Amino acid sequence: MDYMGNDKMDKSQMADYKMSGNEMADNKMADSKMGESMMDNGANQKNAMDMKSDSSSAVVDISITVISSYKGGNAPVEQIAQPTMNKGMMHKVTVGGDAGLVFSPNTIMAAAGDMVEFTFMSTNHSLTQSTFPLPCVKMQGGADSGFLPNANNTVSPPPTFMFQVKDTKPAWFYCKQKKPIVHCGKGMTFSINPTPDKSQDMFMAMAMQQNGTAAPPPAAASPPPAASPPPAASPPPAAAMPSPPPAAAMPAPAAPAPAAPAPQQNNAAPAPAAGSSMVQGTGSMNGGQCSCSCLCGTAAFPVGAGMGMYGGYSGAVPVS
């Protein structure tokens, strides 16, 4: 009996073993299915995290975290991310509307953790992040609400866009609408925490100067160098002093009287003048000097000359 009993027990144990084996198989299959389910859940979670990461990376930069976007009306609110820190003050900004092509206000001072909500009014605007040097050019990796239209302010509730400020660094934004005019070129800009060196007024002025272009305008050409002043005119030469009139020509000295021809040596007595009487005398030439003596008749003197004279008639008598 003991043997039989033992044999039965052995069979019972074997049955138990078989049952245990079946249970183990079932458990193994359950574990396998659970593992597969966990793997699927893990993959799904990973995909969801990847999608969230992609969505966040497209709109997050070092200064802000985009929280939500709402197209207004019956559209659902698109939750993009959760705040990364405790919520601070809520700043509200109106985009466009009755005020025109402006953000109202166009600048705020915000602390880390503060929330900023933009309400979009007419007609069709965006909130697009840029940089200070290029106000009208989207910053790579920066936030962009896209166009949130609200024609004639008819969308109710109006579209909104919200983000959280992460730090106190300056952040710059503009409206990227270019139809029918370039909104940024009209000064439609917004800033957070501007500084005296980089102010909202400077940012808006550059936006208007660039008029929505992708680069600053070229620097104005340097003005041509100022023309050199013409050289000072030389003073007119002093009027030439008039030359003194030539001195009156001095009368040419009178030509010297021709020298009397040298008396020819002639020992012959000259012929007596007509109507006179002369007594032949004697004479000799000595180097051109005549030494002579003569006796003349009274008829040889001019009328009345020599009267009462003694020793002869004064003067010279021509030789010939």
C-alpha positions in Angstrom: 0.0 0.0 0.0 2.7 2.2 0.9 4.2 1.4 -2.4 1.0 2.0 -4.2 0.4 4.9 -2.1 3.8 6.2 -2.8 3.2 5.4 -6.4 0.0 7.5 -6.4 1.8 10.2 -4.7 4.5 10.1 -7.3 1.8 10.3 -10.0 0.2 13.2 -8.1 3.4 14.9 -7.8 4.0 14.3 -11.5 0.6 15.8 -12.2 1.5 18.7 -10.0 4.7 19.1 -11.9 2.9 19.0 -15.2 0.5 21.7 -14.0 3.4 23.7 -12.7 4.9 23.3 -16.1 1.8 24.6 -17.8 1.6 27.4 -15.4 5.2 28.3 -16.1 4.5 28.2 -19.8 1.5 30.5 -19.4 3.5 32.7 -17.2 6.3 32.8 -19.7 3.9 33.8 -22.4 2.4 36.4 -20.2 5.8 37.7 -19.4 6.7 37.8 -23.0 3.6 39.7 -23.9 4.2 42.1 -21.1 7.7 42.6 -22.3 6.5 43.3 -25.8 3.9 45.7 -24.4 6.5 47.5 -22.4 8.8 47.8 -25.4 5.9 49.2 -27.4 5.1 51.6 -24.7 8.8 52.6 -24.5 9.0 53.1 -28.2 5.8 55.2 -28.2 7.1 57.3 -25.3 10.4 57.8 -27.1 8.6 58.9 -30.3 6.4 61.2 -28.3 9.5 62.6 -26.6 11.2 63.0 -30.0 8.2 64.8 -31.4 8.1 67.1 -28.4 11.8 67.7 -28.7 11.5 68.6 -32.3 8.5 70.9 -31.7 10.4 72.6 -28.9 13.7 72.9 -30.7 12.0 74.9 -33.5 10.7 77.6 -31.2 13.1 77.7 -28.2 16.2 79.8 -27.8 18.3 80.9 -24.9 15.9 83.6 -23.7 12.3 82.2 -23.9 10.3 79.0 -23.8 7.2 78.9 -26.0 4.3 77.6 -24.0 1.2 77.7 -26.2 -0.4 78.9 -29.5 -4.1 79.5 -30.1 -5.6 80.4 -33.4 -8.8 81.8 -31.8 -12.4 81.0 -32.1 -13.3 77.3 -31.8 -9.7 76.1 -32.5 -8.0 74.1 -29.8 -5.1 75.5 -27.8 -1.9 74.0 -28.9 0.2 73.2 -25.8 3.8 73.3 -26.9 5.7 73.1 -23.7 5.3 73.4 -19.9 6.9 76.3 -18.0 10.4 75.4 -17.1 10.4 77.5 -13.8 7.9 79.0 -11.5 5.6 81.4 -13.2 6.2 85.1 -12.6 4.3 88.1 -13.6 2.0 88.0 -16.6 2.7 90.6 -19.3 0.0 91.2 -22.0 0.8 92.6 -25.4 -1.7 93.5 -28.2 -0.5 92.9 -31.8 -2.0 95.3 -34.4 -5.6 96.2 -34.2 -6.9 99.7 -34.0 -3.5 101.1 -33.0 -2.1 100.1 -36.4 1.1 98.4 -37.2 2.5 98.3 -33.7 2.9 96.1 -30.7 1.2 97.7 -27.6 3.4 98.1 -25.6 6.4 97.7 -27.9 8.8 96.9 -25.1 8.7 95.4 -21.6 11.2 94.7 -18.8 10.7 91.1 -17.6 12.3 88.9 -15.0 13.2 85.3 -15.4 10.0 83.2 -15.1 7.6 86.0 -16.3 5.0 85.0 -18.8 4.2 87.1 -21.9 0.9 86.7 -23.7 0.3 88.2 -27.2 -3.2 88.8 -28.4 -3.5 89.2 -32.2 -6.0 91.7 -33.6 -6.6 92.8 -37.2 -5.5 92.1 -39.7 -2.9 89.4 -40.1 0.3 89.5 -38.1 3.1 87.3 -36.6 5.5 87.4 -33.7 8.9 86.4 -35.1 12.2 86.5 -33.2 15.1 88.3 -34.8 18.4 89.9 -33.7 19.4 93.4 -32.9 21.5 94.0 -36.1 18.9 92.6 -38.4 15.5 93.5 -37.0 13.5 92.1 -39.9 15.3 88.8 -40.4 14.2 85.7 -38.5 16.8 84.4 -36.1 17.8 80.8 -36.7 16.1 78.7 -34.1 14.1 81.6 -32.8 10.4 81.6 -31.9 7.9 82.3 -34.6 4.1 82.3 -34.0 3.4 82.1 -37.7 0.6 84.2 -39.1 -2.4 84.4 -36.8 -5.1 86.3 -38.8 -8.0 88.1 -37.3 -9.8 89.9 -40.1 -11.5 93.1 -38.9 -11.2 91.7 -35.3 -14.0 89.2 -36.0 -12.3 86.2 -34.5 -13.6 85.6 -30.9 -11.8 84.9 -28.7 -8.9 86.3 -30.6 -5.7 84.3 -31.4 -3.0 84.3 -28.7 0.6 83.2 -28.4 2.4 82.7 -25.0 5.9 82.2 -23.8 7.9 82.2 -20.6 11.0 84.4 -20.2 14.0 82.3 -19.1 16.5 85.1 -18.3 17.0 88.8 -18.4 18.9 89.0 -21.7 17.5 91.2 -24.4 15.2 89.5 -26.9 14.1 91.1 -30.2 10.9 90.4 -32.3 9.1 91.8 -35.4 6.0 91.1 -37.6 7.0 89.3 -40.7 4.0 90.3 -42.8 5.0 91.8 -46.1 1.6 92.2 -47.8 0.4 94.7 -48.9 3.3 96.5 -47.2 6.3 95.4 -45.1 5.1 95.7 -41.5 8.6 95.5 -40.1 9.8 98.3 -42.4 7.0 100.4 -40.9 8.6 99.9 -37.4 6.4 97.0 -36.2 8.9 95.6 -33.7 9.0 94.5 -30.1 11.7 93.9 -27.5 12.2 92.4 -24.1 14.8 93.9 -21.7 16.5 96.3 -24.1 19.5 98.3 -22.8 20.7 101.9 -23.2 23.3 100.7 -25.7 20.7 98.6 -27.6 17.4 100.4 -27.1 13.9 99.7 -28.6 14.1 103.1 -30.4 17.4 102.1 -32.0 16.0 98.7 -32.9 12.9 100.2 -34.5 14.9 102.8 -36.4 17.1 100.1 -37.9 14.0 98.1 -39.0 12.6 101.2 -40.8 16.0 101.9 -42.4 16.5 98.3 -43.6 12.8 98.1 -44.6 12.6 94.4 -44.2 15.7 93.6 -46.1 18.0 90.7 -45.3 21.0 92.9 -44.6 21.8 96.4 -43.5 22.0 98.9 -46.4 25.5 99.6 -47.6 27.3 102.3 -45.9 26.8 105.7 -47.5 29.6 106.4 -50.0 32.2 108.8 -48.6 31.6 112.3 -49.9 34.2 113.3 -52.5 37.0 115.3 -51.0 36.4 119.0 -50.9 37.7 120.7 -53.9 40.9 122.5 -53.1 40.3 126.2 -53.1 41.7 127.9 -56.2 45.1 129.4 -55.6 44.9 133.0 -54.6 45.2 135.2 -57.6 48.5 136.8 -57.8 48.2 140.5 -57.3 48.4 142.4 -60.5 51.9 143.6 -61.2 52.5 147.1 -60.1 51.9 149.5 -62.8 55.1 150.0 -64.5 56.4 153.4 -63.7 56.3 155.4 -66.8 59.7 155.8 -68.1 60.8 159.3 -67.9 60.6 160.9 -71.3 63.9 160.8 -72.9 65.8 163.8 -72.1 65.5 166.4 -74.8 68.1 165.6 -77.2 71.0 167.8 -76.5 71.8 169.8 -79.5 74.6 168.3 -81.2 77.7 170.3 -80.6 78.4 172.6 -83.3 80.7 171.1 -85.7 84.0 172.7 -85.3 84.7 175.4 -87.8 86.8 174.0 -90.5 90.4 174.8 -89.8 91.6 177.5 -91.9 93.6 176.0 -94.6 97.2 176.3 -94.0 98.5 179.3 -95.8 100.4 178.3 -98.8 103.9 179.5 -98.8 103.9 182.1 -101.4 106.5 184.6 -101.6 104.8 186.4 -104.3 102.9 189.5 -103.2 99.1 189.2 -103.6 97.5 191.1 -106.3 96.3 194.4 -105.1 92.6 194.7 -104.5 90.7 196.6 -107.1 90.6 200.3 -106.4 93.4 200.1 -103.9 97.0 200.8 -104.1 99.6 198.8 -102.4 103.3 199.1 -102.2 105.1 195.8 -102.7 106.5 194.6 -99.3 108.5 191.7 -98.1 107.5 188.7 -95.9 108.3 185.2 -94.9 106.4 182.1 -93.6 107.6 180.5 -90.4 105.6 177.4 -89.4 102.4 179.0 -90.7 103.1 182.4 -89.1 103.5 185.2 -91.4 105.8 188.0 -90.8 105.4 190.7 -93.3 105.5 194.3 -93.8 103.7 196.4 -96.3 102.8 199.9 -97.1 99.2 200.5 -98.2 97.7 203.4 -99.8 94.7 205.1 -98.2 92.5 203.7 -100.8 93.0 200.2 -99.2 91.1 201.1 -96.0 87.4 201.1 -95.6 85.8 204.4 -95.7 86.4 206.3 -92.5 88.5 203.5 -90.9 91.9 204.3 -89.6 91.3 208.0 -89.5 93.6 209.5 -86.9 95.1 206.2 -86.1 98.7 205.9 -85.4 100.6 202.8 -86.2 98.2 201.3 -88.6 94.7 199.8 -88.7 93.8 197.4 -86.0 92.6 193.9 -87.2 93.7 191.4 -89.7 93.9 191.7 -93.3 93.2 188.5 -95.3 96.2 187.0 -96.8 94.4 186.4 -100.1 
